[in-house]
Amino acid sequence: MKGPAFSMGPATAVPFFRGLRARILATLGLLAGGLCWVILYLAFLAERFAWYQNLAVVLASLLVVPFVVLAIWISWGLSLGRRFRRALWDDDFY
């Protein structure tokens, strides 16, 4: 029998939240960076291109950032689900 995937208590609750801080910081950084990119692009580089090219760059930026954030959180959710599966379904109930 494997040991429990989660043990109770605040001192041992760290594995449950493993990687959460890095993902929160990455999400905030990506959102702030994406917003800064769009603002700086529109302020300094947009005049060189036609309006439809500027629209394409802004839309691409607004689509790429959420997909990256989504991929970050999906990977965390899948790892959390695997840990829950180990803790709940693979454990013998007496």
N, C-alpha and C positions, 0 to 999 in steps of 0.2 A: 504494500500500500504506500502510495506517495504521501508526503506531508501536505498539509493544507497550503493552498496557494496564498491565502490571506490569514494572517494571525491578528487577533484583536489587540487593541491598545494603541495609544498615540505614538509610542516609541517604535512600534513595528508596523505602522500603517504606511510607511514610506514606499514599499513596492507597489501599492495600489496606485499611487500618484506618480509613478516613475515616468519621467519624460513630459509631465504636464507643464511644468514651468517653462521648459524650452519651447514647447508648442505655443504657449500663450505669448511669450516674447516674440517668437517668429511671426505669429499672427498679427500682433500689434505693429511689428516692424514692417511687415509686408503691406499692411493697410496704409500706414503712414508713408512708406516709401512710394507706393503706387499713387497716392494722392499728391505727394510732392512731385513725382515724375510728370503727372498730367498738368499740374499747375505750371511747372517750369517749362514743359514742352509748349504749352499754349502761350506762355509769356515770351519765350525767346526763339523758338524754332518754327512756330506755326506760320509765320508770315512768308516763309520760303516755299510753302506748298499750297496747293489748291484746297478749297474747303472740304471736298470729299476725301482727299488724302489725310487731312487733319482729323476728320471724323473717323476714318479707318484706324488711325493710330490711337486715338482716344478710346474707341470701342475695343480694339485689341488689348489695350492696357487694362481696361475695365473688365475684360473677360479672363485674362491670364492670371491676374492676382487672385480672384476668388477660386479659380481652379487649383492653384497651388495651395491656398489655404485649405480648401476642401480635401486635397490629397493628404496634407499633413494630419488633419483631424480624422480622416478615414483610417489611416494607418494606426493611429492611437486607439481608435474604437475597436479595430480588429484585434489588436494585441490585448486590449482589455477584455474583449469577448473570449479570446482563447484562455485567458487567466480565469475568467468566471467559469468557463466550461470545465477546466481542470478542478476548480474548487467545488463546483456543484454536481456535475454529472459524472465525472470519473471517480468521485469519492464513494466509498462504500457507506451506505446508511445502515446503522445498526438499530 
